[in-house]
């Protein structure tokens, strides 16, 4: 099973931007769809964005549509989440996940990263 490592979280003021990255920790020959989810304290894990192996037809959760962009790196193993116009309600631990298809449900993914904290101050 692939091991995923996220990076790029941190503290930012409302209206600011952050870019999260997610990459496999070792070599992988599998072609994974990738997703981003987030979880705030006391809340369920929420779908943020997902993208297929080819990078086509990205999907977004309603709360981030128009502000966040998911893309794949040149080698396609790395996936990025560009987050603009951040709001305090975006504060959460952000997780990347790998699966066979870009799904909105946590059940659609086989491997997860350890998470990276994003905090947006007002």
N, C-alpha and C positions, 0 to 999 in steps of 0.2 A: 504494500500500500504506500502511495506517495506521501512524503512528509512535506508540509507546506510551512513557509515562514513569511510572516507579514512584517512590514516595517513602515515607518512614516507617520505614525501617530504622534500626538502631542497636544499642547495647549495653544489655542488661537482665539482671538477676539471675534465676536459676532461680525459677520460680513467678510471675514477672511477666508483663506483657502488652505487646503492641505492636499497632498497627494500620497495615497497609500500604495504600497507595492506588495506583491505576493509572488513567491517563486518556490519551486520545489527545492528541497535541500540537497538533493543529489540528482544524478542523471535519470531521466525518465524518457522512455520511448513511446509512452502512451499519449493519446490525444484527448485531453480533458476539456470539457466545458468548465468554466469557472464562475463562481458566484461570490458575492459579498453579502454578508448579513451583519446585523448589529444587535446588541443587547444592552439595554439600560438596566440599572438596578431595579429589581422588582417587576420587570417586564419580560415578556416572551421574546425569543430571538426573532427579529424582523428582517424580511427580505429587503435588500437594498438594490442590487443590480446583478445581472448575469450576462454572460457572453459565450457563444459557441467557440469551438476550437478555431474555426475559420475567422472569427471576429465579426461575423455578420449578425444582424438583427439583435443588437443589445436590448436588454429589458431592464426596466427600472421600477422601483416601488413608487407609489403615488407621492409619497412625502418628499422624494428627492428628485423627481422628474424635472428636468430643466436646469438643475443645479449641479448634479453629479454626472460624470462621464466615465464609463468603463471601457478600457482598451487593452489590447494585448501588445506585448513587446515584439521586437523584430523576430525573435526566435519562437514566439508564441508561447513559450513556457511561462513567461512572466506576465502577470496581469496587473494593471494599474486602476486605481479609482481616484480620479480627480474630483475634488470636492470644493465647490465654489459657493459663495454667499452663505457661508455656514451660519447656523442658528444655534442657540443654546439647546434646543430640543434635539439636535444632532449628537449631543453628548452620549457616548456609549462605548462599549468595547466592540471593535469591528473585527469580524472573522472572515477569512477567505475559505473557500471550499472547492473541491474538485469532484466532478461527476461525469457521467456519460453524456448528459444533455443539460442545457441551461434551464433549470427549473426554479420556480419561486418558492418551493417548499424545502425545508431543511431535510426532509426525507429523501430528496433526490440526489444527495451528495454522499460520497463514500469517505472522503478524507477532509480534515479540517486543520486549519492553523491554530496557533495558541492564542491568537487575538492581539490586537493593539489598541491602546486606549486613545480615544479622541475626546478632548474636553473643549467646549466652546463657551467662553465667558461672555456675559452680557455687558 
